[in-house]
């Protein structure tokens, strides 16, 4: 691969400009997420049941891969170049100087691990032990872009220890009233002693990057992003959704669709003082409709909420991909003037994401705009 004279090989300044190249995740070799200080997976509808460990079944992997491949085909039919992760043995345990974990997770959700910020690839610290080496299935791609185009930047965030002391394990025991009482404190299962963030807690708006404080991103992580990105001309804005007691990843909560328009989660309003950035600049927030599935109807091993419904992928400011069964969301987006494409994707849900989570955009048209002058 060689660089083209015009647009750099790696170029994405927002979530909506015309998509040219993207990585789609793969369920090959996927394992169940282990119980660890930063994660207490539960079998849905079977509270207290032992969560499985080790490899997912060949059938579950095949069902997810069929849908991931379907997404890849749809993207290719729209002239988007699709790349895939390389193989990785997720069933191997990890042992570092600070922790042991029985197995790793999967390469279904590149969004959590890597983010393109302009012409730069940033690898997140990650927040869970089982995901410590999750950048590895994507490194061949990172090297390829980095070797092929000298304009491509590559930044790797400092790896945290993920030792017991990094976490606040009592978080998992707080009763719901306590969570409500603490909702403005932004204290979750990661403490503040080390830099921690998942890439999916960020959302890109040209010069402006939102970063959600969450179970997977702490204040030190946001400080690191601010100090790393602001000298490069970005502005980093911490954001909070106080009614989400288990926040993780912003892309089921606050989803920009095109300049001036955000798909917002009606259960998780953005904190009032952070809303003004949008309203003062003429942005409109539309509320996502009730998802087709209730939380109780989500797949048994899925740790995400019903709001995976709103985890859409934009192909351009006027075309968006939605999960096939989310009819009311499709209608809402069509009413807003979007061309809505659909793919079946529910078998990917148990891997923690939908269409936005399962992708990592490498190249979109456009350049750095200032949407909040
Ligand atoms: O609403 O459960 C899920 C995002 C997973 N990457 C949610 C967020």
Boltz pocket constraint, residues with backbone or C-beta under 6 A from the ligand:
constraints:
  - pocket:
      binder: B
      contacts: [[A, 109], [A, 112], [A, 200], [A, 246], [A, 248], [A, 249], [A, 251], [A, 252], [A, 303], [A, 304], [A, 305], [A, 306], [A, 307], [A, 308], [A, 352], [A, 353], [A, 357]]
      max_distance: 6.0
